């Protein structure tokens, strides 16, 4: 059972080491990803962490302790420490020991363990929400505090299984089309159908809250539309920006039976409330500066009225990993509405993953990126990090700078332009996105090359026109700021060159790669280049940014600036080297 060639070492502090060079690396990585979190991934040994939250998500997805331990034993080099075994069994066993149910219009908290309820009644986190005891196994709770109760239980360490059901929203007849408006055949992919079915499994009582995790470019919007068909009620969709609002509207009208008068846009430009309404996080979290914050959430955020403007049956949180803090607060009061989170990664840089778990719902479905790549649903990607020396005068400026300015100096190094030119030459016939976070850097790039530039200041109409020209092939180069991180649909883009990013943001790295993962014609590869200043914070942050993608099976080829001239991008067709048949 325990063999020297096995790649997994489980340690008593609940960290797990994974040896990259093992022949069983890929299988072990996919096994660990179901219940552990990747912490760091240098060249030879990757470190994972088994945490209560990672185990609760696994439990909610139907994984039991025996399956987890069997997976660890299959790939473990040494025996699993007894305390880790016990922790896994205990954490998995805690999920669902407390249940929330609805009976006679009362919210009840139940458990078969009467002594556990006695203990919970005494916890200060839960006390404010308890109305009275009903019997040794049942407590009557404040119905309007359902979300707050679930948050408290997660904090205490006994995450509730929420079986209290949902309010039925106003009915809305909607179906998926067999043909798009343009006449193309349309059918959900198998994993999209599975994701929607698992989200809704259990019907009125159990189905209707949770998060679907799929790679960028894998069609999360289609899963959302399938959920809308199952729910058949008025739906509110929350998205990161106005461009994603446009894309949702375009897809809904193209692939469902909804008509234009049934779909509304709620943004800074217009405020339409219709049976299906798509709003941006920015719009609904708007509040006037200097306003007295002593009132309710609805007083502080006037657009929160949208949550009560209709009898919504379903709320869809697109890119749920970006959910702003105020929306968490209002979502705690919306637990009677069905909730669907869509994301490529549950990683949040603010550490609020537990609030996604308790307020939106547990992870219901997750497909490794490399699985969909092998099946041809997303493009095969080559990831390359190019390490570039700072010019001598900039090295001195960097050395003397305080910590706050070091990263900007390194990230905006003009030496990156030399490598950029070489890469552009190697991809003359490709559709290239150049992305960065510093507007001054991007502005200099526009002046230097004359490429079109899109930033947050670019008017929505101009932005759409430039995207359309890029899709049509009129533009082969497009510079975008971090507004391009999310929800831009540019299926022919196959090269991204990243000049600078948001410090060590793992979610941003995943989203940026996702911009170029739409399947390509003739099995064409996608190329993701990150240009970093060598031996600086830029390189350190880049290593952290790559963590999530490394967990998904991507490997970064490392080049130095003097090696780029000899570098030749691989060319694939249908995942087979061209010329090999």
C-alpha positions in Angstrom: 0.0 0.0 0.0 2.7 2.5 1.0 5.3 2.5 -1.7 8.4 4.6 -2.3 7.2 5.8 -5.7 4.0 7.1 -4.3 4.0 10.9 -4.4 2.0 12.0 -1.3 3.3 12.6 2.2 0.6 13.4 4.8 2.0 15.3 7.8 0.5 15.6 11.3 -0.1 19.4 11.0 -2.6 18.5 8.2 -0.3 19.7 5.4 0.2 17.4 2.5 3.3 17.2 0.3 3.0 16.2 -3.3 6.1 15.2 -5.3 5.8 16.5 -8.9 8.2 14.0 -10.5 6.2 11.0 -9.5 4.5 9.0 -12.3 1.3 9.2 -10.2 1.5 13.0 -9.8 -1.5 13.9 -12.0 -3.8 11.4 -10.4 -2.8 12.3 -6.9 -3.2 16.0 -7.7 -6.7 15.5 -8.9 -7.5 13.4 -5.8 -6.2 16.1 -3.4 -8.0 18.9 -5.2 -11.4 17.5 -4.1 -10.8 18.1 -0.4 -7.5 20.1 0.1 -6.2 23.6 -0.7 -3.0 24.3 -2.6 -0.7 26.6 -0.5 2.5 26.7 -2.5 4.0 25.0 -5.6 7.7 25.3 -6.2 9.4 23.1 -8.8 9.5 19.7 -7.1 7.2 19.6 -4.0 3.7 21.1 -3.8 2.1 21.8 -0.4 -1.6 21.3 0.2 -3.6 22.0 3.4 -6.5 20.0 4.7 -8.9 22.5 6.4 -12.4 22.2 7.9 -13.8 24.4 5.1 -12.2 22.3 2.4 -13.6 19.1 4.0 -17.0 20.6 4.4 -17.2 21.5 0.8 -16.2 18.0 0.0 -18.9 16.6 2.3 -21.5 18.9 0.7 -20.4 17.5 -2.7 -21.1 13.9 -1.5 -17.5 12.9 -0.6 -17.3 10.9 2.7 -14.4 10.3 5.0 -13.8 6.7 3.8 -13.4 7.9 0.2 -10.9 10.7 1.3 -8.8 8.3 3.4 -8.9 5.7 0.7 -7.5 8.2 -1.8 -4.8 9.3 0.5 -3.8 5.7 1.3 -3.6 4.9 -2.4 -1.0 7.5 -3.1 0.7 7.9 0.3 4.4 7.2 0.6 4.1 6.7 4.4 1.3 5.9 6.8 -1.3 8.6 7.4 -0.9 10.2 10.9 -3.6 9.1 13.3 -4.5 12.6 14.3 -5.1 13.5 10.6 -7.3 10.5 10.1 -9.3 11.6 13.2 -9.6 15.2 12.0 -10.9 14.1 8.6 -13.5 11.8 10.1 -14.6 14.4 12.6 -14.8 17.4 10.2 -16.7 15.4 7.6 -19.0 14.2 10.4 -19.7 17.7 11.6 -21.3 18.8 8.2 -25.1 18.3 8.4 -25.2 17.3 12.1 -27.3 20.4 12.5 -30.1 21.0 10.0 -32.4 24.0 9.3 -35.9 23.1 8.4 -39.2 24.8 7.9 -42.3 23.6 9.8 -45.6 25.4 10.1 -44.0 28.7 9.0 -41.3 28.4 11.7 -37.6 28.1 11.1 -36.3 25.2 13.2 -32.8 24.0 14.0 -32.7 20.3 14.6 -30.2 17.6 15.4 -30.3 14.0 16.4 -27.7 14.8 19.0 -29.6 16.5 21.8 -26.5 17.3 23.8 -25.0 19.1 20.8 -28.1 21.4 20.8 -27.6 22.0 24.5 -24.0 23.1 23.8 -25.0 25.3 20.8 -27.7 27.1 22.8 -24.9 28.4 25.1 -22.8 29.8 22.3 -22.8 33.6 22.2 -22.6 33.5 18.4 -26.0 31.7 18.2 -27.8 33.0 21.2 -29.3 36.1 19.6 -31.2 34.0 17.0 -32.8 31.4 19.3 -36.4 32.1 20.2 -37.2 29.0 22.3 -36.7 25.3 22.7 -39.3 23.0 21.1 -38.1 19.6 22.3 -34.6 18.1 23.1 -33.8 17.9 19.3 -35.4 21.1 18.1 -34.9 24.9 18.5 -37.2 27.5 17.1 -35.1 30.2 15.4 -35.7 33.8 14.1 -36.9 33.1 10.6 -35.4 36.3 9.1 -31.9 35.5 10.4 -31.4 32.3 8.5 -28.2 33.5 6.8 -26.8 34.9 10.1 -27.5 31.5 11.8 -25.6 29.6 9.1 -22.7 32.0 9.4 -22.6 31.5 13.2 -22.7 27.8 12.8 -19.8 27.8 10.4 -17.8 30.0 12.9 -18.6 27.5 15.7 -17.6 24.6 13.5 -20.9 22.8 12.9 -22.0 23.9 9.3 -25.8 23.4 8.9 -27.4 21.5 6.1 -30.1 24.0 5.0 -33.3 22.1 4.3 -35.6 25.0 5.0 -36.7 25.4 1.4 -37.3 28.4 -0.7 -39.9 31.0 -1.6 -41.4 30.3 -5.0 -40.8 33.3 -7.2 -43.2 34.6 -9.8 -43.5 32.1 -12.6 -41.6 32.7 -15.9 -41.8 30.2 -18.8 -38.4 29.8 -20.3 -36.8 27.1 -22.4 -33.5 26.5 -24.1 -33.6 26.7 -27.9 -32.6 23.8 -30.1 -31.2 26.4 -32.5 -29.8 29.8 -31.9 -31.2 32.9 -33.5 -28.6 32.6 -36.2 -29.7 29.1 -36.9 -26.9 27.2 -35.3 -27.7 24.0 -33.4 -27.5 24.4 -29.7 -27.3 21.7 -27.0 -25.8 21.8 -23.5 -22.5 20.0 -23.1 -22.7 17.0 -20.8 -20.8 18.6 -17.9 -23.0 21.7 -18.2 -26.2 19.6 -17.9 -24.6 17.6 -15.0 -23.7 20.9 -13.2 -27.2 22.3 -13.4 -28.8 19.0 -12.4 -26.5 18.6 -9.4 -27.2 22.2 -8.3 -30.9 21.6 -8.5 -30.8 18.0 -7.1 -33.4 17.4 -4.4 -35.9 19.8 -5.8 -37.8 22.3 -3.6 -36.2 21.2 -0.3 -32.6 20.4 -1.0 -31.8 21.9 -4.4 -31.3 25.5 -5.1 -28.2 26.9 -3.4 -24.6 26.3 -4.1 -21.6 27.2 -6.3 -20.6 25.7 -9.7 -16.9 25.9 -10.4 -15.9 25.6 -14.1 -12.9 26.9 -16.0 -13.1 30.2 -17.9 -14.4 29.6 -21.4 -16.3 26.4 -20.3 -19.7 28.1 -20.6 -20.8 28.9 -17.0 -23.4 31.1 -18.5 -25.1 28.1 -20.1 -25.2 26.4 -16.6 -27.0 29.5 -15.3 -29.5 29.4 -18.2 -30.2 25.7 -17.5 -30.8 26.5 -13.8 -33.3 29.3 -14.9 -35.2 26.7 -17.0 -35.4 24.4 -14.0 -36.5 27.1 -11.6 -38.9 28.7 -14.1 -39.3 32.0 -12.2 -38.2 35.6 -12.2 -34.4 35.8 -12.0 -31.9 38.4 -10.8 -28.4 38.0 -12.2 -25.5 39.9 -10.6 -22.3 40.4 -12.7 -18.9 42.1 -12.4 -19.4 44.8 -15.1 -21.4 46.3 -17.9 -19.7 44.2 -20.6 -20.8 41.0 -18.8 -24.3 42.4 -18.6 -24.3 42.8 -22.4 -23.0 39.2 -22.8 -25.7 37.7 -20.6 -28.4 39.6 -22.5 -26.9 38.5 -25.8 -26.7 34.8 -24.7 -30.2 34.8 -23.2 -31.8 36.2 -26.3 -29.8 33.9 -28.6 -30.2 30.6 -26.7 -33.4 30.8 -24.7 -37.0 31.6 -25.6 -36.9 34.8 -23.6 -37.8 37.9 -25.6 -36.2 41.4 -25.4 -39.1 42.8 -23.4 -38.5 40.2 -20.7 -34.8 40.9 -20.1 -33.7 44.1 -18.4 -30.4 45.9 -17.8 -29.7 47.5 -14.4 -26.5 49.5 -14.7 -25.3 53.0 -14.5 -26.7 53.7 -17.9 -30.2 52.3 -17.5 -32.4 51.0 -14.7 -34.8 48.4 -16.2 -36.7 46.0 -13.9 -38.0 43.0 -15.9 -38.7 39.3 -15.2 -35.0 38.6 -15.9 -32.8 41.5 -14.7 -29.0 41.7 -15.0 -27.3 44.1 -12.7 -23.6 44.9 -11.9 -22.1 44.6 -8.4 -20.9 48.2 -8.8 -24.3 49.6 -9.4 -26.1 47.8 -6.6 -23.4 48.7 -4.0 -23.4 52.4 -4.9 -23.8 54.7 -1.9 -23.4 58.4 -1.5 -20.2 59.5 0.1 -20.5 61.0 3.5 -24.0 59.5 4.0 -24.9 58.6 7.6 -24.2 54.9 8.0 -26.3 54.5 11.1 -29.4 53.2 9.2 -30.2 49.9 7.5 -28.4 48.4 4.6 -31.1 49.6 2.3 -30.7 53.1 3.6 -27.0 53.0 3.0 -27.2 51.3 -0.4 -30.3 52.6 -2.2 -30.1 50.1 -5.1 -30.5 47.2 -2.7 -34.2 47.9 -3.3 -33.7 45.8 -6.4 -33.7 42.7 -4.2 -37.3 43.4 -3.2 -38.5 45.0 -6.4 -39.8 41.7 -7.7 -40.6 38.3 -6.3 -37.4 36.7 -7.5 -37.2 32.9 -7.5 -33.5 32.7 -8.3 -30.5 35.0 -7.8 -27.4 34.2 -9.9 -24.0 35.5 -8.7 -21.7 35.5 -11.7 -18.0 35.5 -10.8 -19.0 34.8 -7.2 -15.4 35.1 -6.0 -15.7 38.8 -6.7 -18.8 39.3 -4.5 -18.4 42.6 -2.6 -18.8 42.6 1.2 -22.1 44.6 1.1 -23.6 41.9 -1.1 -22.7 39.3 1.5 -24.6 41.3 4.1 -27.8 41.6 2.0 -27.5 37.9 0.9 -27.7 36.9 4.6 -31.2 38.2 4.4 -32.1 36.4 1.1 -31.8 32.8 2.2 -35.3 32.0 1.1 -34.4 32.8 -2.5 -32.6 30.2 -4.6 -28.9 31.2 -5.1 -26.5 30.0 -7.7 -22.8 31.1 -7.7 -20.7 30.7 -10.8 -17.0 31.0 -10.8 -13.7 29.6 -12.2 -12.1 29.7 -8.8 -13.3 29.9 -5.2 -10.1 31.6 -4.2 -10.7 35.0 -2.6 -7.8 37.2 -1.7 -9.8 38.6 1.3 -10.2 35.1 2.8 -14.0 35.2 2.9 -14.5 31.7 1.3 -16.4 30.6 4.4 -19.0 33.3 3.7 -19.5 32.1 0.1 -20.0 28.6 1.7 -22.5 29.7 4.3 -24.5 32.4 2.4 -24.4 31.4 -1.3 -24.0 27.7 -0.7 -21.4 24.9 -0.8 -19.4 23.9 -3.8 -21.8 21.6 -5.8 -19.8 20.9 -8.9 -16.2 21.3 -9.9 -14.3 20.0 -13.0 -10.5 20.2 -13.2 -9.4 22.5 -16.1 -7.2 19.8 -17.6 -10.1 17.3 -17.8 -12.0 19.7 -20.1 -8.8 20.5 -22.0 -8.4 16.8 -22.8 -12.0 16.6 -23.9 -11.4 19.6 -26.2 -13.9 22.0 -24.5 -11.2 24.5 -23.7 -7.9 25.2 -25.5 -4.6 23.7 -24.6 -2.5 26.4 -23.1 1.3 27.0 -23.0 2.2 29.1 -20.0 5.6 30.9 -20.1 7.1 33.2 -17.5 9.9 35.4 -18.9 12.3 36.8 -16.3 13.9 40.1 -17.3 16.8 41.9 -15.7 16.1 45.5 -14.6 18.3 48.0 -16.4 21.2 49.2 -14.2 19.8 52.7 -13.4 16.4 51.1 -12.5 18.1 48.5 -10.2 19.5 51.4 -8.1 16.1 53.1 -8.0 14.5 49.8 -6.9 17.1 49.2 -4.3 16.6 52.6 -2.7 12.8 52.6 -2.9 10.5 51.9 0.1 8.5 48.7 0.1 5.4 50.5 -1.1 7.0 51.6 -4.4 9.2 48.6 -5.2 6.6 46.6 -6.9 5.4 49.4 -9.2 9.1 50.1 -10.3 9.7 46.4 -11.1 6.3 45.8 -12.7 6.6 48.8 -15.1 10.2 48.2 -16.1 10.8 49.5 -19.7 13.0 46.4 -20.3 9.8 44.5 -20.7 9.1 46.2 -24.0 12.1 44.5 -25.6 10.8 41.1 -24.8 7.2 42.2 -25.8 8.5 43.1 -29.2 10.1 39.7 -29.7 7.0 37.9 -28.6 4.8 40.0 -30.9 7.1 39.1 -33.8 6.8 35.4 -33.0 3.0 35.7 -33.0 2.5 38.0 -36.0 -0.6 36.0 -37.3 -2.2 35.5 -33.9 -4.8 37.5 -32.0 -2.9 39.0 -29.1 -4.2 40.6 -25.9 -1.7 42.7 -23.9 -2.8 43.3 -20.3 -1.6 45.2 -17.3 -2.7 47.0 -14.2 -0.9 50.3 -14.5 -2.6 52.8 -16.8 0.6 54.8 -17.3 2.4 51.7 -18.5 -0.4 50.8 -20.9 -0.6 54.4 -22.2 3.1 54.4 -23.0 2.6 51.1 -24.8 -0.2 52.6 -26.9 2.0 55.6 -27.8 4.8 53.3 -28.8 2.9 50.9 -31.0 -0.4 52.6 -31.8 -2.5 49.6 -30.6 -6.1 50.2 -29.4 -6.4 50.6 -25.6 -9.3 49.7 -23.4 -9.4 50.9 -19.8 -12.1 51.6 -17.2 -12.4 55.1 -18.7 -13.3 53.8 -22.2 -17.0 54.5 -22.9 -19.1 51.3 -23.1 -20.0 51.9 -26.7 -16.4 52.4 -27.8 -15.4 49.4 -25.8 -17.9 47.2 -27.5 -16.9 48.5 -30.9 -13.2 47.7 -30.2 -14.1 44.2 -29.0 -16.2 43.6 -32.1 -13.4 44.7 -34.4 -11.0 42.4 -32.6 -13.5 39.5 -33.0 -13.8 40.3 -36.7 -10.1 40.2 -37.1 -9.8 43.9 -38.0 -7.6 44.3 -34.9 -4.9 41.7 -34.1 -3.5 43.5 -31.1 -5.5 45.0 -28.2 -4.2 46.5 -25.0 -6.5 46.1 -22.0 -6.3 47.1 -18.4 -7.7 45.0 -15.6 -11.2 45.6 -16.9 -10.3 42.7 -19.2 -9.9 40.3 -16.4 -13.5 39.3 -16.5 -16.4 38.5 -18.8 -15.0 39.5 -22.2 -15.9 37.1 -24.9 -13.1 37.1 -27.5 -13.1 33.5 -28.7 -10.4 34.0 -31.3 -7.9 35.5 -28.9 -5.1 32.9 -28.5 -2.2 34.9 -27.0 -2.1 37.0 -23.8 1.0 38.9 -22.7 0.8 40.0 -19.1 2.9 43.0 -18.2 1.7 43.6 -14.7 -0.8 42.2 -12.3 -2.5 42.8 -9.0 0.3 41.8 -6.7 -0.1 38.1 -5.8 -3.7 37.6 -7.0 -4.3 34.0 -7.8 -7.8 34.6 -8.9 -6.7 37.3 -11.4 -4.1 34.9 -12.9 -6.8 32.3 -13.5 -9.2 34.8 -15.0 -6.6 36.2 -17.3 -5.6 32.8 -18.7 -9.3 32.1 -19.1 -9.7 35.0 -21.6 -7.8 32.9 -24.2 -9.2 29.4 -23.4 -12.1 29.3 -25.8 -11.5 26.3 -28.1 -9.5 27.2 -31.2 -9.8 26.2 -34.8 -7.7 23.2 -35.8 -6.7 22.6 -32.2 -4.6 25.8 -32.1 -2.8 26.4 -28.8 -3.3 29.3 -26.5 -0.2 31.1 -25.2 0.0 32.9 -21.9 3.1 34.9 -21.2 3.9 36.7 -18.0 6.8 39.2 -18.1 8.4 39.7 -14.7 11.4 41.6 -13.5 14.0 39.2 -12.2 15.0 39.1 -8.5 12.3 41.6 -7.5 8.9 41.6 -5.8 7.5 41.2 -9.3 8.9 37.7 -9.5 7.8 36.9 -6.0 4.2 38.0 -6.6 4.2 36.1 -9.9 5.0 32.8 -8.1 2.0 33.3 -5.8 -0.2 34.3 -8.6 0.5 31.0 -10.3 -0.7 28.8 -7.4 -4.2 28.1 -8.4 -3.3 27.3 -12.0 -0.5 25.1 -10.9 -3.1 23.2 -8.8 -5.1 22.8 -12.0 -2.2 21.1 -13.7 -0.6 23.9 -15.6 3.1 24.2 -15.7 5.0 27.4 -16.3 8.0 27.3 -18.6 10.7 29.7 -17.3 12.7 31.7 -19.8 15.2 34.4 -19.3 15.3 37.5 -21.4 18.4 36.4 -23.3 16.6 33.1 -24.3 13.5 34.6 -25.9 15.1 35.1 -29.3 15.7 31.3 -29.6 12.3 30.3 -28.1 9.8 28.8 -30.6 6.2 28.5 -29.5 4.8 24.9 -29.9 2.1 24.4 -32.4 -0.6 21.8 -31.8 -3.6 20.5 -33.7 -6.2 18.6 -31.7 -3.7 18.0 -28.9 -1.3 16.3 -31.3 1.9 17.9 -32.6 1.3 19.2 -36.2 2.7 16.8 -38.8 2.2 13.7 -36.6 -1.2 12.9 -38.1 
